[in-house]
């Protein structure tokens, strides 16, 4: 029996194991880079996603409060509000203009916050952001012309018109508002000393976001292909690696958001800054959660196909349906997958290539599982629970183990352990 076992086992060489682990680790590292580049490409550089985020930002109460404070400050810093109010007061009350302006500053901020709930005012901010984003992307992609110059390398968000709108609502005369400097309500998004480096980075993002995911899937697949005799374990390790990448992304998003809020936000703007970060990195969070979900599913699927007692018990229960009622199996799988597509919980489930890829992987998993249950529990064989104490013949069980090992269903170590147990029965 020992000789038979030794002949049947062809363990992976140390060199091949190192290659397989290197591929899994490299794929996981590239997955982190792929997630970051995909987020930049899908949210930062995409006009539709940017405008959706801007709409969510301007409708957020914390952001509205911060934006109201900024707008009123811009108005008070660039217009003599006290003098402007004095001009509208009767002659005997003109001296009340400056103190009235000071008393109105806080109520004005609250009023502007309420004003920002109006769609007309929100659209001013959304339109200004859309224009700034288009210019920003053009500059980052080194596109000149169409009124855009990269000579100074400065791109701004201009909410000047919103400041004027607020001043009008507060009753400031139009001639006073006409004297507002053009820079009032202007936020600089990028300066010239940042231009060349960011342009190079954007060009890299465009290329990497398209190919890194392909590279990650290829490396994981290559590792599984090379791991003959240990493919299930390699699939499990790849799933765990992908899940850790997703978890790392979510943790880093949270930690970076806290750092930016605590260290870089201006005093008084911390809540709004935190909300801006969460909204601006929403797609990053979605990608991280999707990687975590897919990794966990892959790892659990590999464990379900493993030699553990719970996994064997589960496969024994599903074997009759899986082996002999394929119509029910495929119909149920198709129904569940259609529900997932209609749910569209991840970006992949909202794209044609993602739907086809995930559908193909699920179909491949069902085929592999059926192949395994056909070998473990052939149709017509009485399925006796392990607790019943009945054991198959040693020769037949060893032959079945040999088939599972050659098919890559069980690893070398699992084959040796189970063969040793049979040898002592």
Secondary structure in CASP SS format (residue, H / E / C, confidence):
PFRMAT SS
TARGET T0000
AUTHOR 0000-0000-0000
METHOD secondary structure of the structure
MODEL  1
X C 1.00
X H 1.00
X H 1.00
X H 1.00
X H 1.00
X H 1.00
X H 1.00
X H 1.00
X C 1.00
X C 1.00
X C 1.00
X C 1.00
X C 1.00
X H 1.00
X H 1.00
X H 1.00
X H 1.00
X H 1.00
X H 1.00
X H 1.00
X H 1.00
X H 1.00
X H 1.00
X H 1.00
X H 1.00
X H 1.00
X H 1.00
X H 1.00
X H 1.00
X H 1.00
X H 1.00
X H 1.00
X H 1.00
X H 1.00
X H 1.00
X H 1.00
X H 1.00
X H 1.00
X H 1.00
X H 1.00
X H 1.00
X H 1.00
X H 1.00
X H 1.00
X C 1.00
X C 1.00
X H 1.00
X H 1.00
X H 1.00
X H 1.00
X H 1.00
X H 1.00
X H 1.00
X H 1.00
X H 1.00
X H 1.00
X H 1.00
X H 1.00
X C 1.00
X C 1.00
X H 1.00
X H 1.00
X H 1.00
X H 1.00
X H 1.00
X H 1.00
X H 1.00
X H 1.00
X H 1.00
X H 1.00
X H 1.00
X H 1.00
X H 1.00
X H 1.00
X H 1.00
X H 1.00
X H 1.00
X H 1.00
X C 1.00
X C 1.00
X H 1.00
X H 1.00
X H 1.00
X H 1.00
X H 1.00
X H 1.00
X C 1.00
X C 1.00
X C 1.00
X C 1.00
X H 1.00
X H 1.00
X H 1.00
X H 1.00
X H 1.00
X H 1.00
X H 1.00
X H 1.00
X H 1.00
X H 1.00
X H 1.00
X H 1.00
X H 1.00
X H 1.00
X H 1.00
X H 1.00
X H 1.00
X H 1.00
X H 1.00
X H 1.00
X H 1.00
X H 1.00
X H 1.00
X H 1.00
X H 1.00
X C 1.00
X C 1.00
X C 1.00
X H 1.00
X H 1.00
X H 1.00
X H 1.00
X H 1.00
X H 1.00
X H 1.00
X H 1.00
X H 1.00
X H 1.00
X H 1.00
X H 1.00
X H 1.00
X H 1.00
X H 1.00
X H 1.00
X H 1.00
X H 1.00
X H 1.00
X H 1.00
X H 1.00
X H 1.00
X C 1.00
X C 1.00
X C 1.00
X C 1.00
X E 1.00
X C 1.00
X C 1.00
X E 1.00
X C 1.00
X C 1.00
X C 1.00
X C 1.00
X C 1.00
X C 1.00
X E 1.00
X E 1.00
X E 1.00
X E 1.00
X C 1.00
X H 1.00
X H 1.00
X H 1.00
X H 1.00
X H 1.00
X H 1.00
X H 1.00
X H 1.00
X H 1.00
X H 1.00
X C 1.00
X C 1.00
X C 1.00
X C 1.00
X H 1.00
X H 1.00
X H 1.00
X H 1.00
X C 1.00
X C 1.00
X C 1.00
X C 1.00
X C 1.00
X C 1.00
X C 1.00
X C 1.00
X E 1.00
X E 1.00
X E 1.00
X E 1.00
X E 1.00
X C 1.00
X H 1.00
X H 1.00
X H 1.00
X H 1.00
X H 1.00
X H 1.00
X H 1.00
X H 1.00
X H 1.00
X H 1.00
X H 1.00
X H 1.00
X H 1.00
X H 1.00
X H 1.00
X H 1.00
X H 1.00
X H 1.00
X H 1.00
X H 1.00
X H 1.00
X H 1.00
X H 1.00
X H 1.00
X H 1.00
X H 1.00
X H 1.00
X H 1.00
X H 1.00
X H 1.00
X H 1.00
X H 1.00
X H 1.00
X H 1.00
X H 1.00
X C 1.00
X C 1.00
X C 1.00
X C 1.00
X H 1.00
X H 1.00
X H 1.00
X H 1.00
X H 1.00
X H 1.00
X H 1.00
X H 1.00
X H 1.00
X H 1.00
X H 1.00
X H 1.00
X H 1.00
X H 1.00
X H 1.00
X H 1.00
X H 1.00
X H 1.00
X H 1.00
X H 1.00
X H 1.00
X H 1.00
X H 1.00
X H 1.00
X H 1.00
X H 1.00
X H 1.00
X H 1.00
X H 1.00
X H 1.00
X H 1.00
X H 1.00
X H 1.00
X H 1.00
X C 1.00
X C 1.00
X C 1.00
X C 1.00
X C 1.00
X H 1.00
X H 1.00
X H 1.00
X H 1.00
X H 1.00
X H 1.00
X H 1.00
X H 1.00
X H 1.00
X H 1.00
X H 1.00
X C 1.00
X H 1.00
X H 1.00
X H 1.00
X H 1.00
X H 1.00
X H 1.00
X H 1.00
X H 1.00
X H 1.00
X H 1.00
X H 1.00
X H 1.00
X H 1.00
X H 1.00
X H 1.00
X H 1.00
X H 1.00
X H 1.00
X H 1.00
X H 1.00
X H 1.00
X H 1.00
X H 1.00
X C 1.00
X C 1.00
X C 1.00
X C 1.00
X H 1.00
X H 1.00
X H 1.00
X H 1.00
X H 1.00
X H 1.00
X H 1.00
X H 1.00
X H 1.00
X H 1.00
X H 1.00
X H 1.00
X H 1.00
X H 1.00
X H 1.00
X H 1.00
X C 1.00
X H 1.00
X H 1.00
X H 1.00
X H 1.00
X H 1.00
X H 1.00
X H 1.00
X H 1.00
X H 1.00
X H 1.00
X H 1.00
X H 1.00
X H 1.00
X H 1.00
X H 1.00
X H 1.00
X H 1.00
X H 1.00
X C 1.00
X C 1.00
X C 1.00
X H 1.00
X H 1.00
X H 1.00
X H 1.00
X C 1.00
X H 1.00
X H 1.00
X H 1.00
X H 1.00
X H 1.00
X H 1.00
X H 1.00
X H 1.00
X H 1.00
X H 1.00
X H 1.00
X H 1.00
X H 1.00
X H 1.00
X H 1.00
X H 1.00
X H 1.00
X H 1.00
X H 1.00
X H 1.00
X H 1.00
X H 1.00
X H 1.00
X H 1.00
X H 1.00
X C 1.00
X C 1.00
X C 1.00
X C 1.00
X C 1.00
X C 1.00
X C 1.00
X C 1.00
X C 1.00
X H 1.00
X H 1.00
X H 1.00
X C 1.00
X C 1.00
X C 1.00
X C 1.00
X C 1.00
X H 1.00
X H 1.00
X H 1.00
X H 1.00
X H 1.00
X H 1.00
X H 1.00
X H 1.00
X H 1.00
X H 1.00
X H 1.00
X H 1.00
X H 1.00
X C 1.00
X C 1.00
X C 1.00
X C 1.00
X C 1.00
X H 1.00
X H 1.00
X H 1.00
X H 1.00
X H 1.00
X H 1.00
X H 1.00
X H 1.00
X H 1.00
X H 1.00
X H 1.00
X H 1.00
X C 1.00
X C 1.00
END
